[in-house]
């Protein structure tokens, strides 16, 4: 069963002046940037020559994103099965469940 936390925002909005940094600056202060990400729960976008090259994300926030993706994949797969007619109607599903309960 899905937990309510999946429906909370995964992470805070990015603050452009704080959360986008050049890779060279990141290299010079790795520990402070990791601390920032852990405290704010906001991702840190690293750039090189003005282009985004990597994102540093708090591990807890990353895990929540992964769990949400799994749920979305389940939903998409279920929608595809419904579209392809590979699912049971309400009455058939109800009968199947009730038959398993009666055993």
DSSP file (Angstrom, degrees, kcal/mol; ACC not computed):
  #  RESIDUE AA STRUCTURE BP1 BP2  ACC     N-H-->O    O-->H-N    N-H-->O    O-->H-N    TCO  KAPPA ALPHA  PHI   PSI    X-CA   Y-CA   Z-CA
    1    1 A X              0   0    0      0, 0.0     2,-0.2     0, 0.0     0, 0.0   0.000 360.0 360.0 360.0 144.0    0.0    0.0    0.0
    2    2 A X        -     0   0    0      1,-0.1     2,-0.2     2,-0.0     0, 0.0  -0.530 360.0-130.8 -79.2 138.8    1.3    3.5   -0.8
    3    3 A X    >   -     0   0    0     -2,-0.2     3,-1.8     1,-0.1     4,-0.2  -0.598  17.6-118.7 -89.7 148.7    2.3    5.7    2.1
    4    4 A X  G >  S+     0   0    0      1,-0.3     3,-2.0    -2,-0.2     4,-0.2   0.767 106.0  73.8 -57.7 -27.4    1.0    9.3    2.4
    5    5 A X  G >  S+     0   0    0      1,-0.3     3,-1.3     2,-0.2    -1,-0.3   0.727  81.1  71.3 -64.2 -19.9    4.5   10.6    2.2
    6    6 A X  G <  S+     0   0    0     -3,-1.8    -1,-0.3     1,-0.3    -2,-0.2   0.706  95.5  53.7 -67.8 -16.8    4.7    9.9   -1.5
    7    7 A X  G <  S+     0   0    0     -3,-2.0    -1,-0.3    -4,-0.2     2,-0.2   0.396  88.6  93.0-102.3   2.9    2.2   12.7   -2.1
    8    8 A X  S <  S-     0   0    0     -3,-1.3     3,-0.0    -4,-0.2    -3,-0.0  -0.554  97.7 -79.5 -83.8 158.8    4.3   15.4   -0.3
    9    9 A X        -     0   0    0     -2,-0.2    -1,-0.1     1,-0.1     3,-0.1  -0.358  38.1-140.6 -57.0 139.1    6.7   17.5   -2.3
   10   10 A X  S    S-     0   0    0      1,-0.2     2,-0.3    -4,-0.1    -1,-0.1   0.926  74.4  -7.6 -71.7 -44.9    9.8   15.5   -3.0
   11   11 A X  S    S-     0   0    0     54,-0.0    -1,-0.2    -3,-0.0    31,-0.2  -0.977  79.8 -90.0-149.8 162.3   12.2   18.4   -2.5
   12   12 A X        -     0   0    0     29,-0.6    31,-0.4    -2,-0.3     3,-0.1  -0.260  54.6 -87.1 -70.1 158.8   12.2   22.1   -2.0
   13   13 A X        -     0   0    0      1,-0.1     2,-0.2    29,-0.1    -1,-0.1  -0.327  49.3-101.8 -64.6 148.3   12.3   24.5   -5.0
   14   14 A X        -     0   0    0     -3,-0.1     2,-0.7    28,-0.1    -1,-0.1  -0.490  22.5-145.9 -71.9 137.7   15.7   25.5   -6.3
   15   15 A X    >>  -     0   0    0     -2,-0.2     4,-3.3     1,-0.2     3,-1.9  -0.925  11.4-152.3-103.6 107.3   17.1   28.9   -5.3
   16   16 A X  H 3> S+     0   0    0     -2,-0.7     4,-0.9     1,-0.3    -1,-0.2   0.841  90.8  50.2 -53.2 -43.8   19.1   29.9   -8.3
   17   17 A X  H 34 S+     0   0    0      1,-0.2    -1,-0.3     2,-0.1    -3,-0.0   0.671 124.6  29.1 -72.5 -15.0   21.6   32.1   -6.5
   18   18 A X  H <4 S+     0   0    0     -3,-1.9    -2,-0.2     3,-0.0    -1,-0.2   0.689 120.7  46.6-111.3 -27.4   22.3   29.4   -3.9
   19   19 A X  H  < S+     0   0    0     -4,-3.3    26,-3.5     1,-0.1     2,-0.5   0.337  94.8  71.7-110.1   6.4   21.8   26.1   -5.7
   20   20 A X  E  <  +a   45   0A   0     -4,-0.9     2,-0.3    -5,-0.3    26,-0.2  -0.967  62.3 162.4-122.7 115.3   23.6   26.4   -9.0
   21   21 A X  E     -a   46   0A   0     24,-2.8    26,-2.4    -2,-0.5     2,-0.1  -0.951  40.4-104.2-134.8 149.3   27.3   26.4   -8.7
   22   22 A X  E  >  -a   47   0A   0     -2,-0.3     4,-2.0    24,-0.2     3,-0.4  -0.423  31.3-121.6 -69.4 148.3   30.4   25.9  -10.9
   23   23 A X  H  > S+     0   0    0     24,-3.3     4,-2.6     1,-0.2     5,-0.2   0.861 112.2  58.5 -58.2 -38.0   32.1   22.6  -10.6
   24   24 A X  H  > S+     0   0    0     23,-0.3     4,-1.4     1,-0.2    -1,-0.2   0.888 106.7  47.5 -61.8 -39.0   35.4   24.3   -9.7
   25   25 A X  H  > S+     0   0    0     -3,-0.4     4,-1.0     2,-0.2    -1,-0.2   0.879 110.6  52.8 -67.9 -38.6   33.7   26.0   -6.7
   26   26 A X  H >< S+     0   0    0     -4,-2.0     3,-0.8     1,-0.2    -2,-0.2   0.927 105.9  53.4 -62.2 -45.7   32.2   22.6   -5.7
   27   27 A X  H >< S+     0   0    0     -4,-2.6     3,-0.6     1,-0.2    -1,-0.2   0.875 108.1  51.2 -57.0 -38.2   35.6   20.9   -5.8
   28   28 A X  H 3< S+     0   0    0     -4,-1.4    -1,-0.2     1,-0.2    -2,-0.2   0.722 125.6  23.4 -74.4 -21.2   37.0   23.6   -3.5
   29   29 A X  T <X S+     0   0    0     -4,-1.0     4,-1.9    -3,-0.8     3,-0.3  -0.167  70.1 147.0-140.2  45.9   34.3   23.2   -0.9
   30   30 A X  H <> S+     0   0    0     -3,-0.6     4,-2.5     1,-0.2     5,-0.2   0.895  74.7  51.5 -50.8 -50.5   32.8   19.7   -1.2
   31   31 A X  H  > S+     0   0    0      1,-0.2     4,-2.3     2,-0.2    -1,-0.2   0.891 109.5  49.0 -59.7 -41.9   32.0   19.3    2.5
   32   32 A X  H  > S+     0   0    0     -3,-0.3     4,-2.1     1,-0.2    -1,-0.2   0.870 112.2  48.7 -68.4 -34.5   30.1   22.6    2.8
   33   33 A X  H  X S+     0   0    0     -4,-1.9     4,-2.3     2,-0.2    -2,-0.2   0.879 110.4  50.2 -72.5 -37.3   28.0   21.9   -0.3
   34   34 A X  H  X S+     0   0    0     -4,-2.5     4,-2.4    -5,-0.2    -2,-0.2   0.919 111.1  50.2 -63.9 -42.3   27.1   18.4    0.9
   35   35 A X  H  X S+     0   0    0     -4,-2.3     4,-2.3    -5,-0.2     5,-0.2   0.914 109.3  51.7 -60.6 -43.3   26.1   19.9    4.2
   36   36 A X  H  X S+     0   0    0     -4,-2.1     4,-2.9     1,-0.2     6,-0.4   0.925 110.7  47.3 -58.9 -46.9   24.0   22.5    2.4
   37   37 A X  H  X S+     0   0    0     -4,-2.3     4,-1.9     1,-0.2    21,-0.3   0.906 113.1  48.7 -63.6 -42.2   22.2   19.8    0.4
   38   38 A X  H  < S+     0   0    0     -4,-2.4    -1,-0.2    -5,-0.2    -2,-0.2   0.872 117.1  41.7 -66.0 -37.2   21.5   17.7    3.5
   39   39 A X  H  < S+     0   0    0     -4,-2.3    -2,-0.2    -5,-0.2    -1,-0.2   0.904 123.7  34.1 -78.3 -42.6   20.2   20.7    5.5
   40   40 A X  H  < S-     0   0    0     -4,-2.9   -28,-0.3    -5,-0.2    -3,-0.2   0.721  88.9-141.0 -86.9 -21.8   18.1   22.4    2.9
   41   41 A X     <  +     0   0    0     -4,-1.9   -29,-0.6    -5,-0.4     2,-0.3   0.628  62.1 127.4  64.7  14.5   16.9   19.2    1.1
   42   42 A X        -     0   0    0     -6,-0.4    -1,-0.3    -5,-0.2    -2,-0.2  -0.798  64.2-113.1 -98.7 144.5   17.3   21.2   -2.2
   43   43 A X        -     0   0    0    -31,-0.4     2,-0.5    -2,-0.3    14,-0.2  -0.355  20.8-135.6 -71.2 156.5   19.4   19.8   -5.0
   44   44 A X  E     - B   0  56A   0     12,-2.5    12,-2.9   -30,-0.1     2,-0.6  -0.971  13.9-150.6-113.2 121.4   22.7   21.5   -6.0
   45   45 A X  E     -aB  20  55A   0    -26,-3.5   -24,-2.8    -2,-0.5     2,-0.4  -0.821   9.6-153.5 -95.8 125.0   23.2   21.9   -9.7
   46   46 A X  E     -aB  21  54A   0      8,-3.0     7,-3.2    -2,-0.6     8,-1.4  -0.818  10.7-163.5-101.5 136.3   26.8   21.8  -10.8
   47   47 A X  E     -aB  22  52A   0    -26,-2.4   -24,-3.3    -2,-0.4     2,-0.4  -0.824  12.8-165.7-118.3 157.0   27.9   23.6  -14.0
   48   48 A X  E >  S- B   0  51A   0      3,-2.6     3,-1.3    -2,-0.3   -26,-0.0  -0.959  83.3  -8.6-141.4 121.8   30.9   23.5  -16.2
   49   49 A X  T 3  S-     0   0    0     -2,-0.4     3,-0.1     1,-0.2    -1,-0.0   0.857 132.3 -54.9  56.3  37.0   31.5   26.2  -18.8
   50   50 A X  T 3  S+     0   0    0      1,-0.2     2,-0.4     0, 0.0    -1,-0.2   0.504 117.1 106.6  80.8   4.6   28.0   27.5  -18.0
   51   51 A X  E <  S-B   48   0A   0     -3,-1.3    -3,-2.6     0, 0.0    -1,-0.2  -0.926  76.7-105.8-119.3 143.0   26.2   24.3  -18.7
   52   52 A X  E     +B   47   0A   0     -2,-0.4    -5,-0.3    -5,-0.2     3,-0.1  -0.436  42.8 162.6 -64.3 132.3   24.7   21.9  -16.2
   53   53 A X  E     +     0   0A   0     -7,-3.2     2,-0.3     1,-0.4    -6,-0.2   0.572  59.0   4.4-124.8 -20.9   26.7   18.7  -15.8
   54   54 A X  E     -B   46   0A   0     -8,-1.4    -8,-3.0     2,-0.0    -1,-0.4  -0.990  53.3-140.8-161.6 161.4   25.6   17.1  -12.5
   55   55 A X  E     -B   45   0A   0     -2,-0.3     2,-0.5   -10,-0.2   -10,-0.2  -0.999  10.3-152.7-131.6 130.3   23.1   17.3   -9.7
   56   56 A X  E     -B   44   0A   0    -12,-2.9   -12,-2.5    -2,-0.4     2,-0.4  -0.910  22.6-178.3-102.1 124.6   23.9   16.6   -6.0
   57   57 A X        -     0   0    0     -2,-0.5   -14,-0.1   -14,-0.2   -19,-0.1  -0.953  33.9-103.2-127.5 141.6   20.8   15.4   -4.1
   58   58 A X     >  -     0   0    0     -2,-0.4     4,-2.5   -21,-0.3     5,-0.2  -0.359  34.1-125.2 -57.0 138.9   20.2   14.5   -0.5
   59   59 A X  H  > S+     0   0    0      1,-0.2     4,-2.3     2,-0.2     5,-0.1   0.863 109.0  51.1 -62.4 -37.7   20.1   10.7   -0.2
   60   60 A X  H  > S+     0   0    0      2,-0.2     4,-2.1     1,-0.2    -1,-0.2   0.908 111.5  47.6 -65.3 -41.3   16.7   10.7    1.5
   61   61 A X  H  > S+     0   0    0      2,-0.2     4,-2.2     1,-0.2    -2,-0.2   0.886 110.7  52.6 -65.5 -38.8   15.2   12.9   -1.2
   62   62 A X  H  X S+     0   0    0     -4,-2.5     4,-2.3     2,-0.2    -2,-0.2   0.913 108.0  50.9 -62.6 -42.9   16.7   10.7   -3.8
   63   63 A X  H  X S+     0   0    0     -4,-2.3     4,-2.4     1,-0.2    -2,-0.2   0.911 109.4  50.4 -62.5 -42.5   15.1    7.6   -2.3
   64   64 A X  H  X S+     0   0    0     -4,-2.1     4,-2.4     1,-0.2    -1,-0.2   0.902 109.5  51.4 -62.1 -40.1   11.7    9.3   -2.2
   65   65 A X  H  X S+     0   0    0     -4,-2.2     4,-2.3     1,-0.2    -2,-0.2   0.917 109.9  49.6 -62.3 -42.3   12.1   10.2   -5.9
   66   66 A X  H  X S+     0   0    0     -4,-2.3     4,-2.0     2,-0.2    -2,-0.2   0.913 110.7  49.4 -62.6 -42.8   13.0    6.6   -6.7
   67   67 A X  H  X S+     0   0    0     -4,-2.4     4,-1.9     1,-0.2    -1,-0.2   0.900 110.8  50.3 -64.4 -40.4    9.9    5.3   -4.8
   68   68 A X  H  X S+     0   0    0     -4,-2.4     4,-2.6     1,-0.2    -1,-0.2   0.899 108.2  53.0 -64.2 -39.9    7.7    7.9   -6.6
   69   69 A X  H  X S+     0   0    0     -4,-2.3     4,-2.6     1,-0.2    -1,-0.2   0.900 106.6  52.8 -62.4 -39.7    9.1    6.8  -10.0
   70   70 A X  H  X S+     0   0    0     -4,-2.0     4,-2.1     2,-0.2    -1,-0.2   0.914 109.8  48.5 -61.4 -42.3    8.2    3.1   -9.1
   71   71 A X  H  X S+     0   0    0     -4,-1.9     4,-2.3     2,-0.2    -2,-0.2   0.930 111.4  49.5 -63.6 -45.4    4.6    4.1   -8.3
   72   72 A X  H  X S+     0   0    0     -4,-2.6     4,-2.8     1,-0.2    -2,-0.2   0.901 108.9  52.5 -61.3 -40.5    4.3    6.1  -11.6
   73   73 A X  H  X S+     0   0    0     -4,-2.6     4,-2.5     1,-0.2    -1,-0.2   0.901 108.7  50.7 -62.4 -39.7    5.7    3.1  -13.5
   74   74 A X  H  X S+     0   0    0     -4,-2.1     4,-2.4     2,-0.2    -2,-0.2   0.916 111.3  48.6 -61.4 -43.2    3.1    0.9  -11.9
   75   75 A X  H  X S+     0   0    0     -4,-2.3     4,-2.6     2,-0.2    -2,-0.2   0.932 112.3  47.4 -63.7 -45.9    0.4    3.4  -12.9
   76   76 A X  H  X S+     0   0    0     -4,-2.8     4,-2.3     1,-0.2    -2,-0.2   0.908 112.3  49.9 -62.5 -41.6    1.6    3.6  -16.5
   77   77 A X  H  X S+     0   0    0     -4,-2.5     4,-2.1     1,-0.2    -1,-0.2   0.909 111.4  49.1 -63.5 -41.4    1.8   -0.2  -16.8
   78   78 A X  H  X S+     0   0    0     -4,-2.4     4,-2.3     2,-0.2    -2,-0.2   0.904 109.8  51.4 -64.7 -41.7   -1.7   -0.5  -15.4
   79   79 A X  H  X S+     0   0    0     -4,-2.6     4,-2.5     1,-0.2    -1,-0.2   0.901 109.6  50.3 -61.8 -40.6   -3.0    2.1  -17.9
   80   80 A X  H  X S+     0   0    0     -4,-2.3     4,-2.2     2,-0.2    -1,-0.2   0.899 110.0  50.3 -63.8 -40.2   -1.4    0.2  -20.8
   81   81 A X  H  <>S+     0   0    0     -4,-2.1     5,-3.1     2,-0.2     4,-0.4   0.897 111.0  48.7 -65.4 -40.0   -3.0   -3.0  -19.6
   82   82 A X  H ><5S+     0   0    0     -4,-2.3     3,-1.2     3,-0.2    -2,-0.2   0.935 111.9  49.1 -64.0 -45.9   -6.4   -1.3  -19.4
   83   83 A X  H 3<5S+     0   0    0     -4,-2.5    -2,-0.2     1,-0.3    -1,-0.2   0.868 112.4  48.2 -61.1 -37.6   -5.9    0.1  -22.9
   84   84 A X  T 3<5S-     0   0    0     -4,-2.2    -1,-0.3    -5,-0.2    -2,-0.2   0.460 115.4-116.2 -83.2  -0.9   -4.9   -3.3  -24.3
   85   85 A X  T < 5S+     0   0    0     -3,-1.2    -3,-0.2    -4,-0.4    -2,-0.1   0.752  74.4 133.6  74.0  23.2   -7.9   -5.0  -22.6
   86   86 A X      < +     0   0    0     -5,-3.1     2,-0.3    -6,-0.2    -4,-0.2  -0.145  48.3  83.1 -98.4  37.7   -5.6   -7.0  -20.4
   87   87 A X  S    S-     0   0    0     -6,-0.2     2,-0.3    -5,-0.2    -9,-0.0  -0.897  76.9-108.1-136.5 165.6   -7.5   -6.4  -17.2
   88   88 A X        -     0   0    0     -2,-0.3    -2,-0.1     1,-0.1    -3,-0.0  -0.689  32.2-119.6 -92.4 146.4  -10.5   -7.7  -15.3
   89   89 A X     >  -     0   0    0     -2,-0.3     4,-2.6     1,-0.1     5,-0.2  -0.266  38.1 -94.9 -72.3 171.3  -13.8   -5.8  -15.1
   90   90 A X  H  > S+     0   0    0      1,-0.2     4,-2.7     2,-0.2     5,-0.2   0.924 123.4  46.2 -56.4 -50.6  -15.1   -4.8  -11.6
   91   91 A X  H  > S+     0   0    0      1,-0.2     4,-2.5     2,-0.2    -1,-0.2   0.897 113.7  48.5 -64.2 -40.7  -17.4   -7.8  -11.2
   92   92 A X  H  > S+     0   0    0      2,-0.2     4,-2.2     1,-0.2    -1,-0.2   0.908 113.4  47.3 -66.4 -41.2  -14.8  -10.3  -12.4
   93   93 A X  H  X S+     0   0    0     -4,-2.6     4,-2.4     2,-0.2    -2,-0.2   0.913 112.2  50.2 -65.0 -42.6  -12.1   -8.8  -10.1
   94   94 A X  H  X S+     0   0    0     -4,-2.7     4,-2.7    -5,-0.2     5,-0.2   0.925 111.0  48.8 -61.3 -45.6  -14.6   -8.8   -7.2
   95   95 A X  H  X S+     0   0    0     -4,-2.5     4,-2.3     1,-0.2    -1,-0.2   0.899 110.8  51.0 -62.9 -41.0  -15.5  -12.5   -7.8
   96   96 A X  H  X S+     0   0    0     -4,-2.2     4,-1.5     2,-0.2    -2,-0.2   0.928 112.5  45.5 -62.4 -46.6  -11.8  -13.5   -8.0
   97   97 A X  H  X S+     0   0    0     -4,-2.4     4,-1.8     1,-0.2    -2,-0.2   0.926 113.1  49.7 -63.7 -45.6  -11.0  -11.8   -4.7
   98   98 A X  H  X S+     0   0    0     -4,-2.7     4,-2.1     1,-0.2    -1,-0.2   0.872 107.7  54.5 -63.3 -36.3  -14.1  -13.2   -2.9
   99   99 A X  H  < S+     0   0    0     -4,-2.3     4,-0.5     1,-0.2    -1,-0.2   0.856 109.3  48.0 -66.3 -32.9  -13.2  -16.7   -4.2
  100  100 A X  H  < S+     0   0    0     -4,-1.5     3,-0.4    -3,-0.2    -1,-0.2   0.827 110.8  50.9 -75.2 -32.0   -9.7  -16.4   -2.6
  101  101 A X  H  < S+     0   0    0     -4,-1.8    -2,-0.2     1,-0.2    -1,-0.2   0.880 104.9  57.2 -71.4 -38.2  -11.2  -15.1    0.7
  102  102 A X     <        0   0    0     -4,-2.1    -1,-0.2     1,-0.3    -2,-0.2   0.646 360.0 360.0 -69.5 -15.1  -13.6  -18.0    0.9
  103  103 A X              0   0    0     -4,-0.5    -1,-0.3    -3,-0.4    -2,-0.1   0.504 360.0 360.0 -64.5 360.0  -10.9  -20.7    0.7
